[in-house]
Amino acid sequence: MSEKVNFELALKNTMGLKGVRIDREKYLRTALKKRYPADMVEKAVKHSPAYAGITVEEINKIAKAAIKYEATKVTAISFAGGIPGGLAMAGTIPADIAQYFGHILRILQKLIYLYGWEDLFEEEEVMDDETCNLLTLFVGVMFGVNGATAGINRIAACAAQKVYKNLVNRALTKGMVYPIVKKVATALGLKMTKDIFAKGVSKAIPLMGAVTSAGLTFFTFKPMAKKLRKYLATLPQADVDFDADESNFDKVIDVEANEEFVCSIITELDNEIREDEKELEEMKKQYESVDISQEVE
């Protein structure tokens, strides 16, 4: 069995591939210009779609179209071709998983921008630790990792756009959200390892490979994107009246005051990690017991 995936490394490597990073301003202009007048589009780009007067119901429609586009694209593109830029990523994760993960990150960015989050990168060429940690939590929401929504909720409750970067820097690297991020990353690494291992098993059994690969893409991408879309629609950033208060920052970054909360989330994540490790061992045993010497008729 291959080594367990280092999620943080896989995330940073995948985000560095050509075509994965989404330019917030360019994307919002493209997504909105055919639906709304120029002044509304400019407000949406400068602030957020909600601030420009676009309702959550309207954003939902645009988001669903984005999900359909990315789902169709990731399903149709050959696993061998993939996103240009070198998908093998020096052995970090296989090319087919890298392509799939790349589209996960593409739709994630599109959705968070539609629902009011600021640009993750701005002029930065290299992804910093704060952005990496925030993306980890969003991917955790998509994969259903316990604790990921709790981490995002704590940030979203106080993330006024005018101080957004300041909040991310403090909460994600020094505050109570940081230990949650690290556990979520571990859980995501295990989930990706299980996906990779399952695909390896399928390739060892004649006639199963293509079906399993297609199934992984088709039956998981849309539900995960849909889960994130529904979650983002409930956050303050999606509301036209969103105006958070910086005075709440201490409630977000004070680890001691939130020790009980952090401990409860970490406990949930530890349990989930143990279950994934157990499932991975079972998959290994099943793989080792497979007899592929018989010719399939």
ZAMARGU-4260 file (C-alpha; in steps of 0.2 Angstrom, whole numbers, plus 5000, padded with zeros to 4 digits):
<rodrens>
0) 5000/5000/5000 | 5007/5017/4996 | 5011/5030/5009 | 4997/5040/5017 | 4993/5057/5007
5) 5001/5072/5015 | 4985/5083/5012 | 4994/5100/5015 | 5007/5096/5002 | 4995/5089/4990
10) 4984/5105/4992 | 4999/5117/4989 | 5005/5107/4974 | 4988/5106/4966 | 4985/5124/4968
15) 5001/5128/4959 | 4995/5119/4944 | 4990/5129/4928 | 4971/5131/4927 | 4967/5127/4945
20) 4968/5144/4953 | 4953/5155/4950 | 4954/5174/4947 | 4940/5181/4958 | 4938/5197/4949
25) 4938/5189/4932 | 4927/5175/4937 | 4913/5186/4945 | 4913/5197/4930 | 4911/5183/4918
30) 4897/5174/4929 | 4887/5190/4932 | 4889/5201/4916 | 4876/5193/4906 | 4863/5193/4920
35) 4865/5210/4928 | 4869/5228/4924 | 4887/5235/4924 | 4885/5245/4940 | 4879/5229/4950
40) 4893/5219/4943 | 4906/5232/4948 | 4899/5232/4966 | 4899/5213/4966 | 4917/5213/4961
45) 4922/5227/4973 | 4912/5220/4988 | 4902/5205/4985 | 4887/5199/4975 | 4876/5201/4990
50) 4882/5218/4993 | 4877/5222/4975 | 4859/5217/4979 | 4860/5200/4971 | 4849/5188/4982
55) 4854/5171/4989 | 4841/5163/4978 | 4849/5171/4962 | 4867/5167/4968 | 4861/5149/4971
60) 4856/5148/4952 | 4873/5154/4947 | 4882/5142/4959 | 4872/5127/4952 | 4877/5132/4934
65) 4895/5133/4940 | 4894/5116/4948 | 4886/5108/4932 | 4900/5115/4922 | 4914/5109/4933
70) 4906/5092/4935 | 4904/5090/4916 | 4922/5095/4913 | 4930/5084/4926 | 4920/5069/4920
75) 4923/5072/4902 | 4941/5076/4902 | 4953/5061/4900 | 4961/5056/4916 | 4977/5054/4906
80) 4977/5072/4899 | 4971/5081/4914 | 4974/5099/4919 | 4990/5105/4911 | 5005/5108/4921
85) 5012/5091/4927 | 4999/5081/4937 | 5010/5067/4944 | 5016/5080/4956 | 5032/5071/4960
90) 5023/5056/4967 | 5012/5066/4979 | 4996/5059/4972 | 4992/5050/4956 | 4987/5060/4940
95) 4969/5055/4940 | 4966/5059/4958 | 4976/5076/4955 | 4964/5080/4941 | 4949/5076/4951
100) 4956/5086/4966 | 4960/5101/4955 | 4942/5102/4949 | 4937/5101/4968 | 4948/5116/4971
105) 4941/5126/4956 | 4923/5124/4961 | 4927/5128/4979 | 4935/5145/4974 | 4920/5149/4962
110) 4907/5145/4976 | 4916/5155/4990 | 4918/5170/4978 | 4899/5169/4973 | 4894/5168/4992
115) 4904/5184/4997 | 4921/5178/5002 | 4936/5189/4997 | 4950/5185/4985 | 4961/5171/4993
120) 4977/5176/4984 | 4976/5194/4978 | 4993/5198/4970 | 5002/5183/4979 | 5010/5170/4968
125) 5013/5158/4982 | 4999/5152/4993 | 5003/5157/5011 | 4999/5146/5026 | 4983/5156/5031
130) 4975/5153/5014 | 4981/5134/5014 | 4972/5132/5031 | 4956/5141/5026 | 4955/5130/5010
135) 4958/5115/5021 | 4943/5119/5031 | 4932/5122/5015 | 4938/5105/5007 | 4934/5097/5024
140) 4916/5103/5022 | 4915/5096/5005 | 4921/5079/5011 | 4910/5079/5027 | 4925/5080/5039
145) 4919/5083/5057 | 4924/5100/5064 | 4927/5108/5047 | 4911/5118/5048 | 4914/5123/5066
150) 4930/5130/5061 | 4923/5140/5046 | 4908/5146/5057 | 4920/5154/5069 | 4929/5163/5056
155) 4913/5168/5046 | 4905/5175/5061 | 4918/5189/5062 | 4925/5190/5045 | 4921/5208/5040
160) 4928/5211/5023 | 4938/5226/5028 | 4948/5216/5040 | 4946/5199/5032 | 4965/5195/5030
165) 4969/5201/5047 | 4956/5189/5054 | 4962/5174/5044 | 4980/5177/5049 | 4976/5177/5067
170) 4962/5164/5069 | 4970/5152/5057 | 4988/5152/5063 | 4988/5158/5081 | 4970/5155/5087
175) 4958/5142/5091 | 4955/5137/5073 | 4973/5131/5070 | 4973/5115/5079 | 4956/5110/5071
180) 4964/5114/5054 | 4978/5102/5057 | 4966/5088/5062 | 4955/5091/5047 | 4970/5090/5036
185) 4975/5073/5044 | 4957/5066/5041 | 4957/5073/5023 | 4974/5064/5019 | 4967/5048/5025
190) 4951/5050/5014 | 4962/5054/4999 | 4973/5039/5003 | 4957/5028/5003 | 4952/5034/4986
195) 4969/5031/4979 | 4970/5014/4986 | 4952/5010/4980 | 4957/5015/4962 | 4973/5004/4964
200) 4962/4989/4968 | 4950/4992/4954 | 4964/4993/4941 | 4971/4976/4948 | 4954/4968/4944
205) 4950/4966/4925 | 4935/4976/4918 | 4933/4986/4934 | 4945/5000/4932 | 4936/5012/4920
210) 4919/5010/4929 | 4926/5013/4946 | 4936/5028/4940 | 4921/5036/4931 | 4910/5032/4946
215) 4922/5041/4958 | 4921/5057/4948 | 4902/5056/4943 | 4895/5051/4960 | 4905/5061/4972
220) 4910/5078/4963 | 4892/5085/4962 | 4886/5079/4979 | 4901/5087/4988 | 4900/5103/4978
225) 4881/5104/4982 | 4885/5101/5001 | 4897/5116/5000 | 4885/5127/4991 | 4871/5124/5003
230) 4883/5127/5018 | 4890/5144/5010 | 4872/5150/5008 | 4869/5149/5027 | 4884/5160/5031
235) 4884/5179/5035 | 4894/5183/5019 | 4880/5178/5008 | 4868/5190/5017 | 4866/5208/5010
240) 4866/5215/5027 | 4883/5206/5032 | 4893/5218/5042 | 4903/5209/5056 | 4912/5218/5070
245) 4930/5217/5074 | 4927/5218/5093 | 4922/5200/5091 | 4939/5194/5086 | 4945/5189/5104
250) 4930/5177/5104 | 4938/5168/5089 | 4956/5168/5093 | 4957/5166/5111 | 4961/5147/5113
255) 4959/5147/5132 | 4942/5154/5132 | 4937/5141/5119 | 4946/5126/5126 | 4931/5116/5129
260) 4925/5119/5111 | 4942/5115/5103 | 4943/5099/5114 | 4926/5093/5108 | 4930/5095/5090
265) 4947/5087/5092 | 4939/5072/5100 | 4927/5070/5086 | 4941/5072/5073 | 4952/5059/5082
270) 4937/5046/5082 | 4935/5049/5063 | 4953/5047/5060 | 4954/5031/5069 | 4939/5024/5059
275) 4947/5029/5043 | 4963/5021/5048 | 4953/5005/5052 | 4944/5005/5035 | 4961/5008/5026
280) 4968/4992/5034 | 4953/4982/5029 | 4954/4988/5011 | 4973/4983/5012 | 4968/4965/5018
285) 4954/4964/5005 | 4967/4969/4991 | 4980/4956/4997 | 4967/4942/4996 | 4961/4946/4978
290) 4965/4933/4966 | 4968/4941/4949 | 4976/4926/4941 | 4960/4919/4934 | 4956/4925/4917
295) 4939/4935/4916 | 4927/4928/4903
</rodrens>
